[in-house]
Amino acid sequence: MNHQPAPKVELLADDFALDRVPPADRKPMRDILWIELGIVTAMSEFVIASALGYGMTFWQAFAATCIGTSLLLIVSVLTGIAGAWEGLPTGLLARWAGFGRFGSSLISLVIVIGCTAWFGVQNSICAEAIRRATHGWINFPVASALTGLVLIVIATLGVQWISKTASVVVPVFLVLVAYGTYHILASTSLSEIVNAPAPGPHVSILTGASMVAGGLMIGAVIAPDFTRYCRKGSDVLWAMLIPLIVGEFGLGMASVMLSHAAHTNDVISILFGVAGWLGIAVVILATVKLNDANLYASSLHMANIIQVVFGYRVNRGILTVVLGVVGILFSVLGILDHILGLLLILGVTVPPIGGIFIADYFLLKRDRKALASTRASLKLPAFCEAVNPAGLLAWLAGFLAGYFVNWGIAALNSIVVAGVLYFVLMRILAVVAKQPVKYFSTAPTVTSQL
């Protein structure tokens, strides 16, 4: 009688943080699907979608969601396919996709700060929910430490156990949300909600689309951190498409209807107030299924930074513990309340990375041959650019476009400006240098194996 092998438990799983994922270690599409479902169906979806519902009609919110989701799908599928083809996470692959070795460490630094800080923010939300549920019997610092430690354990076990956690938590979360939504909307006419005017100040469709795309763009850019485990490109498509449909059009549009029904943009308080313990459970589950992925991504990118800057390979699991403790301390000490402005700025710096990454890997294809020639051996090319100044300049231009241009969709503006400027600059530099493609000075991919 055949039995499925028991899941491997490796407490400090390195998960090929600085190497290609071998074919034998690739996962079924459903494993990555569960992780992406956990990321997309986050509490932020309640917040963004309820803001759309408060400032738009139902159909205007639907249109904004369609536009923003389409942009997320394009970016996440393209970056995700690159990760699956090469078996590499975003930070490592960026060395051969427009940024060079030292430029990739800057990308990783932004992602480490952002994901670790958001780990702390989400952990604070979960701890507060537990404090409320126990009427203060478990105080905030203790709850924060407990929830943080649980998530540290899950993240140190690696992508396999993050997926298994999501496969249990996500269905329960979605059922609770569906029940709570039905409980609140049961006495309301759906036709009236769909055809009702916006209950609050008007929000334009382009602004709404920007909110939808911006809310999950960091997840789209770091998609290779998880899709490197996919076996083929079509797996990436389904692992990205299905969660976006469930999260944006299921959870998101349900929040829009709740906002219309209650004439408020604070849907989370509605769930707390009407659904009681159900609302608290929703908050806790939403935090668990997203926050382990936040911590996992942070550890991957910290490993890249340490190798680039210091020349050392440090186990990803160890870095997970360190970053998790930092996130818990931020949460307990209340530091996160004072850095939300920084997090918003960091959020604007991420979309241009996707534009440059896609332009270099899919259009210029400068290092595709070098990557392909080492793929079968599971090695990395021996050399990469030390730094790509054109990529850094385009990154800055994309950031400025996203931050200061108030017209259109901010995430789209920054991606297009960065990607197009980078492509044009590299073409011009190639013509000036009388070369098919332009390369800047190179450096060894790995300076030390310590």
QUIVENBEL-V751018 format. One record per residue. N is the residue number from 1. OMEGA is omega as a letter, one per 30 degrees, with the letter a starting at -180 (* if undefined). D_FIRST is the distance of its C-alpha to the first C-alpha in Angstrom with 2 decimals. Layout:
# QUIVENBEL-V751018
n	omega	d_first
N	OMEGA	D_FIRST
N	OMEGA	D_FIRST
This chain:
# QUIVENBEL-V751018
n	omega	d_first
1	a	0.00
2	l	3.82
3	l	6.59
4	l	10.20
5	l	12.47
6	l	14.93
7	l	18.37
8	l	20.67
9	l	23.69
10	a	26.88
11	l	29.84
12	a	32.46
13	l	30.57
14	l	33.02
15	l	31.08
16	a	33.03
17	a	36.21
18	a	38.44
19	l	36.20
20	l	34.38
21	a	30.81
22	l	28.74
23	a	26.67
24	a	23.44
25	l	24.36
26	a	25.30
27	l	23.77
28	a	22.88
29	a	26.06
30	a	25.06
31	l	25.09
32	l	28.71
33	a	29.53
34	l	28.89
35	a	31.14
36	l	33.86
37	l	33.69
38	a	34.33
39	a	37.26
40	a	38.90
41	a	38.72
42	l	40.89
43	l	43.84
44	l	46.14
45	l	45.24
46	a	46.80
47	a	49.89
48	a	50.40
49	l	49.66
50	l	51.86
51	l	54.63
52	a	54.29
53	a	54.46
54	a	57.51
55	a	59.43
56	l	58.34
57	a	57.91
58	a	54.37
59	l	54.66
60	l	56.26
61	l	53.40
62	l	50.95
63	l	52.88
64	l	52.92
65	l	49.17
66	a	48.63
67	a	50.82
68	a	49.42
69	l	45.77
70	l	46.47
71	l	47.87
72	a	44.90
73	a	42.49
74	a	44.45
75	a	44.66
76	l	41.09
77	a	39.59
78	l	41.89
79	a	41.45
80	l	37.71
81	l	37.34
82	l	39.35
83	a	37.04
84	l	33.92
85	a	35.59
86	a	36.72
87	a	34.00
88	l	36.87
89	a	38.10
90	a	41.49
91	a	43.61
92	a	42.46
93	a	42.55
94	l	46.04
95	l	47.40
96	a	47.13
97	l	47.78
98	a	51.38
99	a	51.76
100	a	51.49
101	a	50.28
102	l	52.72
103	l	52.70
104	l	48.94
105	l	49.55
106	l	51.97
107	a	49.38
108	l	46.91
109	l	49.65
110	a	50.26
111	l	46.58
112	a	46.18
113	a	49.24
114	a	48.30
115	l	44.64
116	l	45.38
117	l	48.30
118	l	46.38
119	l	43.67
120	l	46.53
121	a	47.89
122	l	44.62
123	l	44.01
124	l	47.51
125	a	46.81
126	a	43.66
127	l	45.55
128	l	48.41
129	l	46.13
130	l	44.77
131	l	48.36
132	a	49.41
133	a	46.49
134	a	47.34
135	l	51.09
136	l	51.64
137	l	49.91
138	a	47.72
139	a	50.32
140	a	49.93
141	a	49.66
142	l	47.00
143	l	44.98
144	l	45.37
145	a	44.14
146	a	41.11
147	l	39.93
148	a	40.70
149	l	38.73
150	a	35.61
151	l	35.91
152	l	36.60
153	a	33.33
154	a	31.36
155	l	33.33
156	l	32.97
157	l	29.18
158	a	29.60
159	a	28.82
160	a	25.12
161	l	26.08
162	l	29.13
163	a	26.95
164	l	24.61
165	a	27.79
166	a	29.31
167	l	26.32
168	a	26.95
169	a	30.74
170	l	31.78
171	l	30.57
172	l	32.19
173	a	35.29
174	l	35.66
175	l	35.29
176	l	37.93
177	l	40.22
178	l	39.92
179	l	40.72
180	l	43.60
181	l	45.00
182	a	44.91
183	a	46.54
184	a	49.34
185	a	49.88
186	a	49.54
187	a	53.30
188	l	54.20
189	l	54.79
190	l	52.50
191	l	55.12
192	l	57.70
193	a	55.50
194	a	54.75
195	a	58.45
196	l	59.97
197	l	61.92
198	a	60.73
199	a	61.46
200	l	62.52
201	a	64.32
202	l	63.43
203	a	60.79
204	l	60.87
205	l	57.89
206	l	58.02
207	l	58.10
208	l	55.15
209	l	53.19
210	l	54.06
211	a	52.73
212	a	49.40
213	a	48.97
214	a	50.31
215	a	48.05
216	a	44.86
217	l	46.32
218	l	45.25
219	l	41.63
220	a	42.24
221	a	43.80
222	l	41.07
223	l	38.26
224	l	37.29
225	a	36.39
226	a	33.19
227	l	32.96
228	l	32.84
229	l	29.10
230	a	28.99
231	a	27.68
232	a	30.51
233	a	33.79
234	l	32.69
235	l	30.22
236	a	33.34
237	a	35.23
238	a	32.74
239	l	32.13
240	a	35.92
241	a	36.94
242	l	34.71
243	l	35.67
244	l	39.32
245	a	39.27
246	a	37.69
247	a	39.88
248	a	43.18
249	l	43.28
250	a	41.24
251	a	42.06
252	a	45.29
253	l	46.85
254	l	45.92
255	l	47.93
256	l	50.76
257	l	50.94
258	l	50.92
259	l	53.74
260	a	55.74
261	a	55.18
262	a	56.27
263	l	58.85
264	l	57.59
265	a	55.70
266	a	54.09
267	a	50.93
268	l	49.21
269	l	52.01
270	l	51.58
271	l	47.96
272	a	49.06
273	a	51.99
274	a	50.55
275	l	46.87
276	a	47.43
277	l	44.25
278	l	42.38
279	l	44.47
280	l	43.85
281	l	40.07
282	a	40.34
283	a	42.31
284	a	39.93
285	l	36.80
286	l	38.70
287	a	39.66
288	a	36.24
289	l	34.54
290	a	37.43
291	l	38.64
292	l	35.63
293	l	35.98
294	a	39.71
295	l	39.14
296	l	36.50
297	l	38.92
298	a	41.74
299	l	39.94
300	a	39.10
301	l	42.74
302	l	44.12
303	l	42.21
304	a	43.94
305	a	47.32
306	l	47.09
307	a	46.15
308	a	48.97
309	a	51.65
310	l	50.93
311	a	48.76
312	l	45.99
313	l	42.25
314	a	41.29
315	a	37.75
316	a	37.07
317	l	35.52
318	l	38.75
319	l	40.80
320	l	38.80
321	a	39.81
322	a	43.44
323	l	43.76
324	l	42.08
325	l	44.59
326	l	47.39
327	l	46.28
328	l	46.16
329	l	49.64
330	a	50.98
331	a	49.65
332	a	51.07
333	l	54.41
334	a	54.97
335	a	55.58
336	l	53.62
337	a	56.38
338	a	58.72
339	a	56.69
340	l	55.68
341	l	58.38
342	l	56.86
343	l	53.44
344	l	55.06
345	l	56.72
346	l	53.50
347	l	51.92
348	a	54.58
349	a	53.88
350	a	50.26
351	l	50.66
352	l	52.90
353	l	50.19
354	l	48.07
355	a	51.04
356	l	51.70
357	a	48.04
358	a	47.63
359	a	51.02
360	a	50.34
361	a	46.74
362	a	46.97
363	l	50.70
364	l	52.24
365	a	49.07
366	a	50.89
367	a	47.94
368	l	45.28
369	l	45.73
370	l	45.54
371	a	42.33
372	a	40.80
373	a	41.84
374	a	39.90
375	a	36.81
376	a	34.75
377	a	35.57
378	l	34.68
379	l	38.20
380	l	41.03
381	a	44.41
382	a	46.70
383	l	49.43
384	l	50.04
385	l	53.22
386	l	54.58
387	l	55.64
388	a	56.34
389	l	59.60
390	l	59.36
391	l	56.01
392	l	57.46
393	l	60.58
394	l	58.61
395	l	56.47
396	l	59.70
397	l	61.12
398	l	58.02
399	a	58.20
400	l	61.90
401	l	61.31
402	a	58.63
403	a	60.71
404	a	64.20
405	a	63.91
406	a	63.95
407	l	63.55
408	a	60.33
409	a	56.82
410	a	56.92
411	l	53.44
412	l	54.14
413	a	57.58
414	l	56.28
415	a	53.45
416	a	55.81
417	a	58.68
418	a	56.57
419	a	54.66
420	l	57.74
421	l	60.00
422	a	57.56
423	a	57.11
424	l	60.90
425	a	61.70
426	l	59.33
427	l	60.74
428	a	64.29
429	l	63.60
430	l	62.05
431	l	65.19
432	a	67.48
433	a	65.64
434	l	65.63
435	l	61.90
436	l	59.09
437	a	57.44
438	l	58.71
439	l	57.14
440	a	58.43
441	a	58.49
442	l	55.13
443	l	53.57
444	l	50.59
445	a	47.35
446	l	46.47
447	a	49.32
448	l	47.34
449	a	43.83
450	*	44.70
